[in-house]
């Protein structure tokens, strides 16, 4: 069983796709210093500071960076620096047997979904849809403090079960202050939305929908079980792409098996003049199928964000707009 993180533990970082330690170096350095200020040690993967055009390295190089952190007994948690587009290309080269023998926390979101779900599918060991180094901890106050508080509660504190995931008071997806702070970000009063009422309990599965598009149906994608709670989120997509990605899930029979859906906030959604929201497009694809749906949840590309354990049971109460972790996730 994994032990809770404590001060002085080493967090290994890897770059499975986009080379943001190069293209967003100032934000990366700020994020690294933030985590160091919280008394964690940072072990940089060997592709830190490297770029091969649109990626940090060739597929085998990126897999080897992750594998070396898996092999390192000093590393207690592995966190992605950022997502990108091509994490699915490293899946055949990950050392799943080594991860099974030496499990540790693996945390990230967005395109890192491919790695999180593949590790879980191949080993049965939970991974964590949660913050990534550069976008999450390179953010400025006050939002970075909320994300870190949720991270700290989840990975370092002894939380009684059931643990109710708290709704942040405010959120933002305003695209400012990426490298340097130029203005205060616009904060929006938060509200989770009941897409369809009802409650359900089940294993949490899912992640970024656009990333899942790249490997669903393969041996690296977990088998969806009846009663699973599906987590889906996306960012900076337009209505046509969101419809395509929801339709993909439908065509793979996912909606016929899951018992509920958590739909994350969509960063900078473009409705293409249709006035349709991601929730509306999801309901179109469900075509009258009833299940609890909670929308605009904070586990996505917006700030702040919550971590959630893939493969662990949660309770979704869409009517009351609440999510509970009911199975120990550490």
N, C-alpha and C positions, 0 to 999 in steps of 0.2 A: 504494500500500500504506500502511495506517495505521501510524503510528509509536507505539512504546510510550509510555505515560504517563510523565511525569517531573515532578519537583517544580516547582511554579509553574504547571503547566498549569491551564486553566480547565475546570471541570465545570459544565455547564449543567443546571439542574433544572427539571422540568415536572410538572404535576399533572393527569394525564389523566382523573381521575374524582373520587374522594373528596377533599374539601377539608381534608386533615389538617394543612396548615400553619396552619389556623385552629383546628380542633377539638383538635389535639394540638400546640399551639404550643410548649410546654415541651420536648417530645421533639424537635420539629423544630429548635429552637435548639440543643439539645444535639448533635444529629447534625451540624448545620452547623459548629459549633465543633470537633467531632471531626475532620471532614475538613480544616478550616482548619489544625488542629494538625498534620496530616500534610503541610502545605505545598502544598495545592491551593487554587486560587481558586474561589469559588463565584459563578456567574452565575445569579441568580434569574430564572425565567420570570415573565412579566407577570401570572400568576394567583396567584403566591405571596402568601399573606395574604388571599386573596379566597375567598368562598363564595357559592354560589347554591343554598341548601338542601342537597341531598344530593350536590352536585357543585361543582366549582370554577368552572364557567361553562357557557355553551351549547356545543353540539358544535363550531361553527365557531370560537368563542373558544378552546376547548381545543386545537383543531388549529392555530390560528394561533400559540398559545404555543409549541408544538413546532416549527412551521415557522420561527419567528424564531430559535430556537436552531440549527436546521439552517443557516440563512442566515449565522449569526454565525461569521466565520472564526477568531475567537479561541477558540471553544469546541471542545475536543478530544473530550470525552465528554458525552453527554446521559444523565442518570439520572432515573428517575421518583422523585417524593417518596414515593409509595405507590400501591397499586392502587385497588380499589373495585369497581364493578359495570358501568360504562357506557363503558369505553374503546372498545368496538366502534362507538359512534355517531360517533366522529371519523374513522373510516377513510376515508370518501369525500373528506375535505377535507385530507388530508396531501399535501404537495408531494413526491411520490415522485421526480420528475425532479430536483428540487434535491438530494435526498438521494443520488441516483445520481451527480450531478456533484460533490457535496461530502460524500463519506462520512465518517462519524465513528462512534465507539462509541456504541451505544444500549443501555442496561442497565436492567433492572428485572425484576419477576416478578409473580405473581398476575394481576390483571386487565390489567396491562400486556402480557401475552401477546398480546393482540389486536394491539397496535402492533408488537411484535417480529416476529410472524409475517407481518403485512401488509407491513412494510418488506422483509423477506426475499423474500416471494412476488413483490412488484412490482419488485424491483431485483436480486435475487440476491446482495445484500450481507449478510454475516452480522450478526446482532444477538446480544445476550448475555443469557441467562437468568441473572440474578444479583442482587446486593443492590439494595435501594431505600433512599433516603436515610433516611426516618423510622423504619421498622421495623428496619432492619439496623444503621445507624450511630448511631441514637438509643438502642440497647440499652446496658446497663451492662456493665462488666467482670464476669467474664472473657470472656464469650461474644463481645462486640463485637471483642475483640482477635483471636480466631480468625477471625471473618468477614473482618476487615480483612487479616489475614495471607494468606488465600486470595485475596482481591481483589488485593493487592499482588503476590503471586507471579504471578498470571494476567495482569495488565495492565502491570506495570512491569519484571518480571524476564525475562532471557533463559533460558527453560526448555528443556532438551534434550528432544527427542522420542524415544520416546514419553514423555509426561508422565503418571505415575500419580497419579490424584486421591486424596489421602490421606483416610483415614477419621478424622474427629475422635474424640478419646478420649471426649468427653462431649457431650451435647446436652440441650436443654430445650424444652418448649412450655408451661411453667407460666405462666399468665396474670397475672403480677404485674409490678410495676415499669414500667408503661407510661409514666406521666408523671413520677413520682418514685420513688426507690428506698425501698421499705418493708421489704424483707427479702432475704436471699440466695435466689436462685432455686434450686429443686431441680434438680440435675444427674443425668442418667441415664447409666450406662455404655453406650457405643455398640456397636451390632452391625448390620451390613448382612445381609440375609437372602436366601438363594437360594430364589427362588420356583419356578423351574424351572432345571435345570442346563443347561450348554452355553455356547458362546462365539459371538460374531458381531461383524463390523465393518460399519459403515455410517454414513450421514449422520445426525447428530442433528437431530431435529425434535420439536416439541411444546411443552409448558409446562403451565399451569394448566388442568385439564380443565373446570372450570366456566366459565372464560373462553372456551375453545374452543367450548363449546356455543353461544355467541352469534354465531359467524360461520363455523363449519365449513360447507363446501359453497359458500361465496361466492367471488368473485374475489379476495378478500383472504387466503384460506387456501391455504398451499402445497400443491401436488400431492404426495400421499404416494407415494413410489417403493418398488419392491420392494427389500427389504433395509435400509430405514431403521431406525434405532434410535429408538424412541418414548420420549420423556420425558413422564411425566404425574405431576401432584401436585395436592393440594387441601387445603383447610383448613376446619375448623369446619362440616363437613357431616355429615349423618347417613347411615345405611346406605342408606336409600331413595334419597337424592339421588346417592350414590356409584354405586349400581347403575344409576340412570337415565343418568348420565354415561358410565359404561363401555359401557352398551348403545348409546348414541349412536355411539361409536366403532365398535362392531361393525356397526351398521346402515349406516354409511358405508363399510364395507369396509376400515377401517384395519387391523384385525387380520389380514386376509388378505394384506396387503402387507408389513407390517413384519417385520424379522428378529430383533428383540429389544425388550425393554421395560425401562426404568428407572423404577421406581415410587418417588416421594419419600415421605418421612415425612408422615403426615397430622396436622396440628395439631388437637388437641382433637376427635378423631373420636368420634362418638356411634353406638354399635352398635345402639341401640334395643332392647337386651336380647337380641340374637340371638347374641352371642358371635362374630359374624363380623368379620373384619378386612377392610380394603380389599383386601389380597392375595387373600383367599378370594373376595371378590366379583368381582375381576378374573378369577380362574381359572374361576369359573362362566361368565362371558361368553366366555372362550376355548373352553369346551366341548370340552376334550381336545386343542386345537391346541397343538403343542409348539414352544416357542421359548425362548431364554434370558431369564430374568426375574430382575432384582436389585431387591429391595424395601428400603424404609426408608432410601433414599439421602438424603444431606444437600444437597439443592438446592431447598429449599422454604420453607415458612413457619416452620419451626422454626429454632432457633439452635444452632450457627453454620450458614452455608450457603456452598456453592461456586458460582462462576460457571461456565457452560458455553456454548460458542459454537453457536448454532443454524446449521445448514447445513454444519458441519465434521465430518469423519469421526472417529469414536471406536471403540474396541474395548471391548466388553462381555464380561467373563468372569464369568458368574453363578456358575459352579462355585467359582471361586477368590475370589469376592466382590470383584472389582476392576473399575475403569473406567480406561481409558487414552485420553488425547487423542493421536491418531496423525497428525493433520494440523495444520500451523501455523495458529493461530487469529487471529493478528494480522497 
